[in-house]
Amino acid sequence: MEIRVQRHGDTVVVGMNGRIDAFGAVELDRTLKDILADEALACVAFDMEEVRYLSSAGIRSIVRTTKILFRRNGALALCAISSYCRNVLDTAGMTRSLNIFSTRSEAMNFLQSVHWERQALENWERMETADSPIGKFRFVPGENSHANLKVIGSIADIFHSRVDESRIFSRGFSQTEYSIGVGGLGEVSDDYMSVLGSMITIGGTMAWLPTDGHDLADFLVPRNDTGSVMIRTPFNLTLSGGFNEYIMFESTEEGGTTLDRLYRGLFLLSRRRRRDFRGVLGVAAWMQVSELMAGTMMRSPVREFAPANKKSITDPVNSNEWFKRDILPRHSDVTCLTCGVGVDLSCDLSVYDQSGLYNAFYIDPVTAGERGHILNNHAAVFDQIHMPEKIVCLDKMVRDVSSKAEFKDMRKLRDNCRVTRAFLGVSYIRKLVRDDSGWQGTAEIPVSRSIAEKRYKEEAEFPLVPQKREAELNKFQRFLEAQQAKLVQED
């Protein structure tokens, strides 16, 4: 077997051809021993494009290298694996635990992200921090890209219970990383239309709560997305463009900080720190939740179930029949993988396409007057597991939790849930756009821009919002100034 070793910056690429049988594995191990003698080396790629055969001895070499690099906070990436070698790894049950990529370029991009993670962990104590009335924030730089919120369907179809088969869209798991909405699973419409419920996709998994009367959530972690199992939805919001920033939050409030107050803190800090904050945040997170309060939709919003009085399902006349809102905690001391969006109503939302806002959000003037923002967050709920003190990669943590923790539930979170710790991936949403990437379904009828603008002008300018938000901003600003003055005095 021929082995070629190339160094690319901080990464070593090991190319090989022929057979990694018992004899070939000995040659490979000899080469790896020399390479890994450099204890500063943490990232290695195996280019296996020309490998025709892989034995159990070769698998042991791969596993051994993976463990060594893991202890160094690094990683091994395998790329360009032949179909035969891939089948061997599948048979051995190894593909789920290995980093496998189609091309060398994909493998190198992954290893570059691992290098970034190592550097971020080394620089943890030097990261920007902020103390606030609700807790401590630590900021980890994210992707320097434009984040968008992609919208399929319209929330108006949900609230007016007018979903039919022509308003259902379908897409594979691998195309929907971080999203929330209403949906279900099933091969034909009879399997899901009458039980559509709240859903979340996060890190390649899906959890949803069928409205079948049993109040029990389903959770699916596909081992291999063949494209045959499709997500069905009449309404979905997807975070696109990566996370611009990661934030570690630790509550200093007794019993934890409510989701409402956490978002309020995020809005205020975003106003102070981020020029790219325009009023809408996309947030995915690992949260440690001390009290989980849920709002549960109990009926599928299909046309045949629409209220006879022609009013929306959120109207006070119909609301109690359609929704169950927890008064006492449904769960205590749990781990949650969450995805959601928040809208700060004190911002000038005219910078966004108004029809996109109309499709994505519903502004209730009563709620707006009390809180000054809109929140929509869903969570996959697990038995509580330990959260590391230092985290810089959300995707990795999401995969770990979803594969190792015991699934309990899936819920739409109420704003009074209490959070003790959280690691957040934050997208500062630049645009709201129609999501036409990979969805199968009927083309949507465009929303009248004039109607949308009129509605949002009336609702977003609810008189209590600007005054309340301005008071909150001033209060938080004074606190930050006092903190800064304290630091100056200490110096």
SETI-683305 format. One record per residue (C-alpha): residue in one letter; x, y, z. Coordinates in steps of 0.001 Angstrom, whole numbers, padded with zeros to 6 digits, always signed. Example, Ala and Ser with C-alpha at 12.3 -4.5 7.8 and 13.67 -1.06 7.14 Angstrom:
BEGIN
A+012300-004500+007800;S+013670-001060+007140;
END
This chain:
BEGIN
M+000000+000000+000000;E+001304+003443-000957;I+000962+006202+001671;R+001456+009910+000960;V+001711+012545+003706;Q+001116+016250+003064;R+000939+019111+005542;H-001524+021958+004919;G-000990+024559+007620;D-001976+022944+010911;T-003541+019909+009228;V-001907+016733+007902;V-003498+014883+004965;V-002718+011187+004667;G-003430+009857+001186;M-003386+006123+000558;N-004200+003596-002147;G-004618-000139-002402;R-005779-002340+000459;I-005923-001506+004172;D-005869-005137+005237;A-003876-006591+008145;F-000575-005895+006337;G-001620-002460+005095;A-002827-001455+008564;V+000650-002176+009970;E+002190+000161+007376;L-000448+002803+008127;D+000105+002546+011893;R+003853+002966+011412;T+003285+006170+009432;L+000719+007468+011902;K+003061+006854+014826;D+005623+009201+013265;I+002991+011824+012410;L+001301+011802+015810;A+004612+012059+017640;D+004088+015800+017156;E+001747+016372+020099;A+000763+019795+018756;L-000901+018101+015785;A-004660+017839+016374;C-006259+017580+012919;V-005701+014823+010346;A-007536+013933+007133;F-007525+010486+005517;D-007988+010755+001731;M-009312+007288+000868;E-010314+007832-002754;E-007940+005097-004018;V-008526+002600-001197;R-010202-000545-002586;Y-010424-002667+000560;L-010848-001995+004286;S-010492-004686+006969;S-011195-004716+010685;A-007499-003956+011246;G-007896-000802+009157;I-010970+000193+011184;R-008932-000213+014378;S-006312+002187+012965;I-009039+004729+012234;V-010567+004391+015703;R-007184+004618+017431;T-006286+007810+015537;T-009705+009303+016274;K-009247+008757+020016;I-005753+010272+020073;L-006874+013404+018220;F-010009+013707+020368;R-007847+013868+023489;R-006043+016796+021860;N-009364+018565+021182;G-008891+017812+017500;A-010470+015506+014933;L-009939+012945+012174;A-011815+013454+008898;L-012309+010727+006276;C-013020+011740+002701;A-013713+010292-000762;I-014497+006816+000600;S-015409+004182-001978;S-018817+002535-001801;Y-017296-000780-000687;C-015322+000785+002186;R-018381+002826+003172;N-020437-000367+003335;V-017789-001966+005562;L-017991+000993+007968;D-021804+000833+007848;T-021742-002879+008652;A-019401-002224+011574;G-021768+000474+012861;M-019051+003127+012617;T-020407+005754+010229;R-022395+007582+012892;S-019316+008136+015071;L-016888+009168+012310;N-016488+012435+010415;I-017053+011319+006807;F-017096+013709+003831;S-017572+013295+000100;T-014599+015437-000928;R-011242+016541+000441;S-012431+020158+000309;E-015361+019386+002630;A-013064+017541+005028;M-010586+020443+005113;N-013397+022939+005795;F-014542+020792+008710;L-011031+020581+010149;Q-010643+024332+009764;S-013729+024743+011973;V-012151+022366+014508;H-009027+024553+014571;W-011232+027577+015172;E-012961+025777+018039;R-009626+024912+019670;Q-008440+028521+019404;A-011713+029826+020825;L-011444+027501+023822;E-007835+028593+024406;N-008959+032246+024307;W-012093+031676+026429;E-011037+033908+029318;R-010217+036743+026910;M-013629+036722+025206;E-015870+039792+025527;T-018207+039600+028516;A-021076+041620+029953;D-022780+041581+033338;S-026452+042483+033431;P-029359+042564+035895;I-030360+039047+034776;G-027005+037309+034448;K-023623+037070+032802;F-023011+036967+029049;R-019869+035779+027251;F-019602+036394+023494;V-017883+034058+021021;P-017430+035320+017435;G-019401+033457+014787;E-019727+033560+011022;N-019241+036830+009179;S-022176+036246+006851;H-025659+037588+006174;A-028240+035656+008169;N-031749+035351+006778;L-035031+033970+008053;K-036584+031760+005388;V-040370+031490+005401;I-042532+028829+003778;G-046306+029133+003999;S-048022+031695+006212;I-048877+031807+009890;A-052221+033305+008823;D-053153+029880+007400;I-052542+028395+010843;F-054438+030987+012858;H-057428+030867+010494;S-057333+027047+010198;R-057383+026992+006416;V-054699+024402+005700;D-055497+021886+002975;E-053365+019614+000801;S-052598+022462-001622;R-050859+024340+001220;I-048595+021484+002337;F-044868+021574+001543;S-042409+018681+001830;R-038636+018490+002224;G-035944+016060+003409;F-034301+016169+006844;S-030834+017096+005593;Q-032210+020276+004001;T-033754+021618+007222;E-031167+022155+009977;Y-032694+024737+012339;S-036402+025449+011957;I-039741+025687+013738;G-043317+025604+012582;V-046311+023327+012232;G-045855+019947+010624;G-045848+016194+010724;L-044527+012980+009216;G-046201+010437+006976;E-046167+008967+003497;V-049628+010105+002400;S-051817+013005+003505;D-054173+010755+005489;D-051211+009960+007761;Y-050544+013541+008852;M-053183+016109+007808;S-055553+015518+010727;V-052738+015445+013330;L-050487+018351+012275;G-048862+019928+015333;S-045952+022028+016594;M-042560+020917+015275;I-038849+021655+015500;T-035889+020521+013421;I-032473+020989+014959;G-029167+019439+014031;G-030699+017021+011522;T-033349+015728+013938;M-037088+016367+014090;A-039473+016451+017029;W-043187+017109+016685;L-046314+016910+018788;P-049179+015242+016893;T-052611+016662+017674;D-054093+013180+018023;G-055328+013661+021579;H-052578+011605+023245;D-050299+014596+023991;L-047170+012519+023309;A-044326+013841+021151;D-042428+011958+018442;F-038665+012297+017962;L-036723+011082+014934;V-032926+011022+014552;P-032263+009659+011044;R-029108+007536+010842;N-028957+008038+007105;D-031152+010546+005292;T-032132+008723+002093;G-034690+011395+001203;S-037584+008947+001453;V-038888+010299+004793;M-040167+013822+004232;I-041074+016630+006613;R-044618+017869+005857;T-045524+021432+006795;P-047950+024236+005967;F-045768+026785+007826;N-042069+026787+008625;L-039386+029302+009648;T-035772+028302+008930;L-032589+030009+010134;S-030241+030441+007188;G-026702+031780+006779;G-025147+030492+009987;F-024811+032065+013415;N-023170+035478+013592;E-022350+035067+017255;Y-022430+032519+020070;I-023347+033541+023592;M-022892+031719+026867;F-025480+032903+029380;E-025510+032192+033121;S-028470+033452+035096;T-027881+035207+038414;E-031596+035301+039270;E-033017+032908+041832;G-034676+029992+040057;G-033422+031156+036668;T-034322+033885+034180;T-037573+033811+032233;L-037318+033400+028473;D-039033+036763+028143;R-036344+038549+030189;L-033530+036662+028459;Y-034695+037874+025047;R-035136+041361+026442;G-031491+041284+027517;L-030447+039989+024081;F-032346+042803+022368;L-030778+045469+024541;L-027262+044105+024177;S-027778+043789+020427;R-028779+047445+020216;R-025650+048433+022107;R-023110+046129+020441;R-024225+045111+016956;R-024579+047301+013912;D-026160+044404+012045;F-029095+044140+014472;R-032233+045299+012651;G-034923+044066+015031;V-035218+040303+014432;L-033097+037604+016103;G-032895+033937+015176;V-031768+031841+018136;A-030884+028156+018481;A-029643+026946+021840;W-028805+024318+024380;M-030681+025469+027467;Q-030785+024198+031023;V-034389+024874+032030;S-035507+024865+035656;E-039209+025367+034857;L-040713+024564+031481;M-044088+026111+030679;A-045679+025174+027363;G-048405+026350+025057;T-049891+023343+023251;M-051957+023419+020068;M-054568+020684+020449;R-056122+020547+016971;S-054729+020352+013477;P-055296+023721+011718;V-056878+022163+008654;R-059840+023643+006860;E-062291+020942+007953;F-061634+021778+011644;A-061981+025562+011228;P-064185+027286+013868;A-067796+027560+012801;N-067896+031205+013975;K-065321+032108+011256;K-063011+033711+013822;S-059328+032856+014233;I-058273+030010+016519;T-056496+032560+018751;D-059646+034596+019263;P-060750+034475+022937;V-063971+032775+021845;N-062027+029838+020319;S-058685+029893+022098;N-059507+027517+024953;E-060668+024839+022529;W-057506+025081+020436;F-054737+025744+022958;K-053696+024505+026368;R-051441+026911+028265;D-049542+025569+031248;I-050108+027344+034557;L-047721+025090+036484;P-044376+023788+035141;R-044787+020821+032834;H-041150+019809+033365;S-038508+020823+035912;D-034719+020717+035613;V-034470+019515+032019;T-032126+020001+029077;C-033680+021611+026001;L-032528+022002+022420;T-034390+025078+021244;C-034910+027018+018059;G-036833+030249+017743;V-037153+033841+016686;G-037674+037106+018510;V-038884+040451+017174;D-038125+043717+018969;L-041179+045880+018256;S-039377+049068+019220;C-037166+048744+016111;D-038044+050196+012737;L-039380+047040+011124;S-039965+048823+007813;V-036425+047701+006865;Y-037899+044239+006335;D-040213+043125+003557;Q-043644+043657+005080;S-045268+040699+003360;G-042507+038518+004836;L-043334+039828+008307;Y-047005+039185+007668;N-046287+035555+006695;A-043889+034905+009565;F-045343+036635+012643;Y-048543+037599+014327;I-048481+040755+016441;D-051047+040801+019198;P-051358+044454+020376;V-052241+043334+023910;T-049090+041234+024235;A-047039+043913+022511;G-048168+046464+025069;E-047057+044267+027933;R-043706+043111+026590;G-042803+045044+023448;H-041711+041999+021477;I-042840+038783+019780;L-041282+035442+020716;N-041778+032093+019031;N-039618+029277+020449;H-039927+025502+020259;A-037909+022919+022189;A-036980+019268+022112;V-036892+018298+025799;F-034471+015769+027340;D-033544+014448+030748;Q-031031+016897+032134;I-027392+016243+031286;H-024288+018137+032335;M-023464+021269+030330;P-019711+021919+029952;E-018345+025139+031422;K-016871+026110+028060;I-018667+025645+024732;V-017873+027261+021391;C-019536+024945+018828;L-023331+024672+018965;D-023690+022133+016125;K-021416+019679+017915;M-023259+020065+021218;V-026652+019636+019544;R-025515+016365+017960;D-024153+015129+021282;V-027338+015916+023198;S-029695+014483+020570;S-027720+011242+020320;K-026897+010661+024008;A-029653+012231+026142;E-033023+010601+026856;F-035804+012331+024902;K-038822+013375+026996;D-041022+015774+025070;M-041412+018486+022439;R-043205+021757+023186;K-043784+025319+022105;L-042260+027340+024924;R-044156+029984+026836;D-042309+033187+027617;N-042286+032451+031370;C-040049+029355+031086;R-037034+029738+033387;V-033479+029276+032114;T-030465+028786+034389;R-027759+028375+031739;A-027740+028502+027963;F-025370+028380+025025;L-026966+030334+022201;G-026283+030544+018493;V-027571+033974+017431;S-028407+035061+013880;Y-028898+038793+013364;I-031570+038504+010698;R-030934+040726+007694;K-033831+039654+005478;L-037030+037660+005588;V-037217+035676+002368;R-039447+033058+000824;D-037897+029636+001333;D-037939+027892-002033;S-034852+025693-001531;G-035885+022065-001850;W-039529+022364-000787;Q-042008+020397-002836;G-045461+021951-002973;T-047848+024357-004619;A-046633+027894-005333;E-047906+030387-002788;I-050266+033263-003500;P-048375+036485-002735;V-049588+038572+000183;S-050869+042057-000612;R-048073+044445+000367;S-050500+047278+001093;I-052553+045124+003482;A-049423+043902+005240;E-048007+047414+005605;K-051281+048736+007016;R-051588+045941+009545;Y-047999+046229+010763;K-048120+049992+010940;E-051162+049772+013190;E-049879+046952+015375;A-046173+047764+015641;E-046995+051343+016677;F-049124+050238+019584;P-048742+053268+021883;L-047247+051523+024900;V-044407+049887+022994;P-042004+052786+022273;Q-042238+054279+025752;K-041788+050931+027485;R-038866+049854+025345;E-037165+053247+025703;A-037445+053016+029496;E-035957+049513+029441;L-033113+050647+027207;N-032281+053600+029436;K-032377+051446+032570;F-030084+048829+031060;Q-027733+051496+029661;R-027390+053109+033093;F-026555+049721+034592;L-023860+049095+031954;E-022390+052565+032494;A-022263+051924+036244;Q-020464+048629+035596;Q-017952+050385+033353;A-017360+053123+035939;K-016779+050444+038579;L-014145+048781+036391;V-012392+052131+035815;Q-012283+052774+039579;E-010805+049308+040183;D-008093+050014+037631;
END
